[in-house]
Amino acid sequence: MAESKSQIRLAVLGAGKMGGILVEAFVRQGLVSPKNIFATVQHAGRKRPNASGLGVALGNDNRVAVKKADVVLLCVKPQTVAHVIDEINKELTEKKLLISIAASVPTDYIERRLGAKVPVIRAMPNTPSMVGEGITAIAKGKLATEKDVGTAQRLFGTVGRTVVTDEKNMDAITGLSASGPAFIYIILESLAEGGVKAGLSRELATLLAAQTALGSAKVVLETGHHPALLKDTVTTPAGCTIDGILELEEGGLRVTLIKAVMKAAQRAKELLMTDQES
Ligand SMILES: NC(=O)c1ccc[n+]([C@@H]2O[C@H](COP(=O)([O-])OP(=O)(O)OC[C@H]3O[C@@H](n4cnc5c(N)ncnc54)[C@H](OP(=O)(O)O)[C@@H]3O)[C@@H](O)[C@H]2O)c1
């Protein structure tokens, strides 16, 4: 696939929440020129906060968008993937790269549905991408090359970290890092409620909870130490923290979080199938 950093011509099919975040990052970071992005949605007339002011063409003709692009970013819901692929099939050639961020949809499902030998990559970003702190897992289908993976890494690198992985991990990744922000927000909200119960204002409690989570996550990433060891450094004998930990254990926090990720991962496995049946 012939493209260089400044010359990527990109179709973003389904520029909704996630697609919109990505378009905004590509433009703001200068990776793709707005005139080279051809974004589509279902209802082109609606006001779009992410697209406004970026100078990106927004329409609802997927075929026209794909025709103009060398990289196609498929950002529609899993249940819409088949319909959109059938629609753009004729415009896709082996010279184009298709990157799908749809949960639950394997690359071989897309490859089988496509007529030509189009390289396909599956990517799973998450919503912290909106502040450049996302993580995107990238897996290649059977026709994608290392160069294609590099293209995906450059694109998703604009919204945070990237990790290249085997596709068999994608449903688990969906359950952990794509659903994970929702779990973390609930934890943050609950920690803040604890602060409120202990007499803090909600504003202060939320700030303390969020910065504590951010700082703790950074320590894990920067030291590479096991979280259990880091937890021990906070937990002094007969101190306050061990009393709090006792409550967490009694409440089953660990088991609850483990099961939440497992359930979300399981659902990610079923999503495409369920949507096709219903
Ligand atoms: N949100 C996340 O946290 C997240 C994380 C990782 C991956 N994903 C994946 O990203 C995909 C999109 O999720 P989302 O949360 O961004 O959903 P979303 O906000 O609903 O975006 C979907 C977009 O697709 C558009 N659309 C629907 N039918 C279309 C068609 N035939 N042609 C072109 N565009 C069409 C919709 O247009 P209208 O706006 O006009 O309805 C909408 O803008 C899903 O497959 C999901 O699994 C999401």
The ligand as an ORCA input file, in Angstrom:
! r2SCAN-3c Opt
* xyz 0 1
  N     -17.321      3.516     22.179
  C     -16.303      2.762     22.586
  O     -15.878      2.807     23.748
  C     -15.623      1.850     21.613
  C     -14.349      1.345     21.898
  C     -13.742      0.486     20.990
  C     -14.385      0.114     19.827
  N     -15.633      0.593     19.598
  C     -16.320      0.161     18.372
  O     -16.525      1.310     17.582
  C     -17.697      1.139     16.818
  C     -18.560      2.382     16.957
  O     -18.890      2.574     18.299
  P     -19.325      4.013     18.812
  O     -19.411      3.903     20.268
  O     -18.470      5.057     18.191
  O     -20.809      4.076     18.203
  P     -21.600      5.322     17.580
  O     -21.250      6.573     18.298
  O     -23.028      4.907     17.521
  O     -21.003      5.435     16.102
  C     -21.464      4.646     15.037
  C     -21.566      5.563     13.841
  O     -21.883      4.781     12.715
  C     -22.724      5.578     11.891
  N     -23.426      4.710     10.960
  C     -24.481      3.875     11.158
  N     -24.802      3.229     10.020
  C     -23.928      3.680      9.075
  C     -23.751      3.394      7.707
  N     -24.523      2.515      7.059
  N     -22.758      4.036      7.046
  C     -21.952      4.920      7.680
  N     -22.075      5.239      8.986
  C     -23.052      4.620      9.666
  C     -23.647      6.270     12.850
  O     -24.219      7.406     12.203
  P     -25.258      8.391     12.947
  O     -24.402      9.138     13.950
  O     -25.760      9.262     11.862
  O     -26.283      7.517     13.583
  C     -22.654      6.641     13.951
  O     -22.083      7.911     13.710
  C     -18.399     -0.127     17.319
  O     -18.205     -1.167     16.394
  C     -17.700     -0.438     18.614
  O     -17.617     -1.827     18.863
  C     -16.265      1.462     20.435
*
